[in-house]
Amino acid sequence: MDGLKLEPYAVTLHFSFPDIQGRWEELLSRLLIGIAAESTKSGQAVVGHIKTLSLFPDNQYFRMSVIAPGIPPTTEGSIPPGRTELDVTLNVLIYGIARPDLEEITRASADRLAADWKGRIDSET
């Protein structure tokens, strides 16, 4: 693992989940842990961090970060109640996986999550 290369990936995601009922932290946690697990399953990659950030009026925000698939995410801030849509900036820093592969892993993880939770996750480029 001496030559692990870092090719960061960042994307803005728009989440639409009509039946989320305040479970945003659980949903985001599953996304980040899923990306970490898929990225490291070969044993040839190391998670630097995977982080989300959502901004809200009045200087409010919600941030979540994962550093390994087996470690619970850390959070800061809160998501205002009653939201069924959420914009999230996602940063993925994983050593040993090329950027196009990180993009594919992220998209596949988001698609699975959207199907499981009966919602939609769109990428904004």
C-alpha positions as CSV (number, residue, x, y, z in Angstrom):
1,M,0.0,0.0,0.0
2,D,3.0,2.2,-0.1
3,G,2.0,3.9,-3.4
4,L,-1.7,4.8,-2.6
5,K,-2.7,7.7,-4.8
6,L,-5.3,10.2,-3.8
7,E,-7.8,11.4,-6.4
8,P,-10.5,13.3,-4.5
9,Y,-14.1,13.3,-5.7
10,A,-16.7,16.0,-4.9
11,V,-20.3,16.3,-6.0
12,T,-23.5,18.2,-5.0
13,L,-26.4,15.8,-4.4
14,H,-30.1,16.7,-4.3
15,F,-32.1,14.3,-2.1
16,S,-35.9,14.0,-2.5
17,F,-37.6,11.7,0.0
18,P,-41.3,12.3,0.6
19,D,-41.5,9.8,3.4
20,I,-38.2,10.6,5.2
21,Q,-40.0,11.6,8.5
22,G,-37.0,13.2,10.0
23,R,-34.6,10.3,9.4
24,W,-32.0,12.3,7.4
25,E,-29.1,11.4,9.7
26,E,-29.8,7.7,9.3
27,L,-30.1,8.0,5.5
28,L,-26.9,10.0,5.1
29,S,-25.1,7.7,7.5
30,R,-26.0,4.7,5.3
31,L,-24.8,6.5,2.2
32,L,-21.4,7.4,3.7
33,I,-20.8,4.0,5.3
34,G,-21.9,2.3,2.1
35,I,-19.4,4.3,0.1
36,A,-16.7,3.5,2.6
37,A,-17.5,-0.2,2.7
38,E,-17.6,-0.6,-1.1
39,S,-14.4,1.4,-1.5
40,T,-12.4,-0.7,1.0
41,K,-13.8,-4.2,0.4
42,S,-10.8,-5.1,-1.8
43,G,-8.3,-4.2,0.9
44,Q,-6.4,-2.0,-1.5
45,A,-7.8,1.4,-0.5
46,V,-7.8,3.5,2.7
47,V,-10.5,6.0,3.6
48,G,-9.2,9.5,4.3
49,H,-12.7,10.8,5.0
50,I,-16.1,11.0,3.4
51,K,-18.0,14.1,4.4
52,T,-21.3,15.8,3.7
53,L,-22.3,19.4,4.3
54,S,-25.7,20.9,4.1
55,L,-26.3,24.6,4.6
56,F,-29.5,26.3,5.8
57,P,-30.8,29.8,6.5
58,D,-29.5,31.7,9.5
59,N,-26.0,30.2,9.4
60,Q,-27.4,26.7,10.2
61,Y,-25.7,23.6,8.8
62,F,-25.4,19.9,9.2
63,R,-22.2,18.0,8.7
64,M,-21.4,14.3,8.8
65,S,-18.1,12.5,8.4
66,V,-17.0,8.9,8.1
67,I,-13.4,7.7,8.3
68,A,-14.0,3.9,8.1
69,P,-16.9,1.6,7.4
70,G,-16.8,0.1,10.9
71,I,-16.7,3.4,12.8
72,P,-19.9,5.3,13.4
73,P,-20.1,8.7,11.6
74,T,-19.5,12.0,13.5
75,T,-22.1,14.8,13.1
76,E,-22.3,18.5,13.8
77,G,-25.3,20.8,13.5
78,S,-28.8,19.7,12.7
79,I,-31.3,19.4,9.8
80,P,-34.4,21.6,10.2
81,P,-37.5,19.5,10.8
82,G,-40.1,18.8,8.2
83,R,-37.8,18.7,5.2
84,T,-38.4,16.2,2.4
85,E,-35.6,17.6,0.2
86,L,-32.0,18.3,1.0
87,D,-29.0,19.6,-0.9
88,V,-25.7,18.0,0.2
89,T,-22.1,18.6,-0.8
90,L,-20.3,15.3,-0.7
91,N,-16.5,15.1,-0.5
92,V,-14.9,11.6,-0.9
93,L,-11.2,11.2,-0.1
94,I,-10.1,7.6,-0.5
95,Y,-6.5,6.7,-1.1
96,G,-6.0,4.0,-3.8
97,I,-9.1,4.4,-5.9
98,A,-9.2,6.5,-9.1
99,R,-11.7,9.4,-9.3
100,P,-13.9,7.8,-12.0
101,D,-14.2,4.7,-9.8
102,L,-15.1,6.8,-6.8
103,E,-17.7,8.5,-8.9
104,E,-19.2,5.1,-9.9
105,I,-19.1,3.8,-6.4
106,T,-20.9,6.9,-5.1
107,R,-23.5,6.8,-7.8
108,A,-24.2,3.1,-7.3
109,S,-24.4,3.6,-3.5
110,A,-26.8,6.5,-4.0
111,D,-29.0,4.6,-6.4
112,R,-29.3,1.6,-4.1
113,L,-30.2,3.9,-1.2
114,A,-32.8,5.8,-3.2
115,A,-34.4,2.6,-4.2
116,D,-34.4,1.2,-0.7
117,W,-35.8,4.4,0.8
118,K,-38.2,5.1,-2.0
119,G,-36.8,8.5,-2.9
120,R,-34.5,10.1,-5.4
121,I,-30.9,11.3,-5.3
122,D,-29.7,13.4,-8.2
123,S,-26.2,14.7,-9.0
124,E,-25.6,18.3,-9.8
125,T,-22.6,19.0,-11.9
